Amino acid sequence: MFNQSRIGKYMRRSISLILVLSMVLLTGCGSKTYKAGKQLDIGVLPDLPVYGELGMAYDNAVIAQGEEIDAANYNGCYAAMLVDETTKDTIVAHNVHGKIYPASMTKIMTGILVMESIEKGDISLDDVVTLNRKVTFDDWDAMASDLVGGCSLTVKNLLYGLMITSYNDCGVILAELIAGSESAFCDMMNEKAKEIGATNTHFVNCHGLHDDDHYTTAYDLYLIIKEFSKHDLAYVIDSLDTYDFTYTDADGNEQVVTIEPTNEFLTGEVNFPDGYSIGSWKTGTTEEALNCLIMELKNDSTGEEYIALVAGADGKEALYSAMTELINKAK
């Protein structure tokens, strides 16, 4: 039989052994075999951008800060860019990371948020909006519709008017419908820009009329139009060469205004190079931004897709000449 002293000695040894084993396990010594069932369940945070398995560089063209590629013919513009989206090769790069004013190219981001709201079911293209006032702007030549307080129209007409003929007031009406105020909507725009990697962009309005604190870069616009083009509705809108913008006036009468795109390649005012189709696009013009255009292109024979941008061209002739030069380089 064990006596008391031997029992006590045995207990002390047992406790010491347990403590040593605990320290070994806690400090990571001993066996290096890990059981999958014991690993932490690690997920992706919902507010972070998710790219392909090789990261953002796999999904997009990558252009270094200050890198100029075949840019000699575009020194008359502030920025120019041509990317082969099929291969992610950059064909032309001129000042693609320089700060620019986007003017109405801003509306691409506005369109993204409107289409996302439609797809989530928050709003519908068929929803009818009745105005409580006329939306006005400080710029006397700001593009706007004839809508006044008491007019009503569908979300579809607001979105088409915004994207096709660049009605600035349609943007404000949609922003207030979705977010309650234009300011709150701009917060959403900036958050979306951050989400897709357009980190050199800042929006203070939903339409692009000039503000010194409202800016982007050619490269960020490249990322933004790619996000826009993920939505099927974008292609439906951007394929139209006319649209009957329809609303009910304050007296209850239906009014129809046939609107045309601001893209002169689509209206036929400028000849578009043969062998290519236009996908998503947006123009922009202000005194500070000068003349701008971003477009998706598709080679009809090879199926190769491109994104082309010209910003800061001094006049429409210079704009479309530079864009035509870019398209010809894609051949």
C-alpha positions, 0 to 999 in steps of 0.5 A: 500500500502507498503511504501518505508521503509516497502518494503526495510525491506521486501527485506532485510528479503528475502535476509537474508532468501535466504543466510541462506538457501544457507548456510544450503544446502552448509554445508550439513545440512537439508535433507539427501535424495540423488537423484541418478540423482545428484550423480557423475558418477565415473568410473574405471581408464583405467590403473588400474588392475581390479580384481573380486568383492572381489578383488585380493585375490578372483582371486589368492592364497594369501601367506604372506611374509615369510610364509612357507608351507610344504616346508621341501622337497624343501630346496635344491631349492631357491624357490618352489610353488604349488597352487590349482587354483580351490580352491586358496589354497596354498599346498607348499610355499618356499621363494615365495616372495624372489628375483630370476632371472627368466632366460627364464621364462622371455619369458612368459611376452614377449609372453603375449605382443606379443599375445596382439599385435596380438589380437589387430590387430597391428601385425599378425601371418602371417606377414613376418619379414625380418632381417637387421642383426644377433642378437648377445649376450654377452653370448657365450652359449645363445640359438639362431636360425641360422637367419642372416641379409637378412633372413625372416620369419613369426611372427608365427615362431618367437613366436613359436621359442621363446616359444618352444625352447627358441630362444633368438634372436626371442624375440629381433626381436619381441620386435623391431617389436612391440615397435621399440626397446628392451628398449621400449618393456621392458617398456611395460613389466614392465608396464604390470607386474605392471598392473597385480600385479607383483610389485616385478618384473623388466625386462631389456631385453625380453629374460632373459639372466642375468642382476643383475637388471632383477628379479622377485619372484616365486609369481610374476611368478605365476601371470604372467603365469596366465595372459599368460594362458588367451590367447588361443594361449598359449595353442596351442604353449605349447601343441606341442612336436615338431615344424618345425621352417621355414624361408627363408635364405638370398639367398631365400631358404626355411630352416626348423629346427625341434625344440623341447620343453625345457621342458623334461616332454614333450620330454619324457626325464623325466617321467611325473606323470600319471593322469595329463595334462600340460598346459602352461609352461616355463623353465629357465636356467642361471648360476645365476638363476640355473634351473627353471620351472613353469607349469600349471597342470590339474588333468584329473579325477577331473578337478582341476587345479594347478600351480607349480614352482621350481626355483634355482635347482642345475641341471636338475635332482634336478629340475625335481625331485622337480617338480615331488614331487610337482605334486605328492602332488597335487594328 
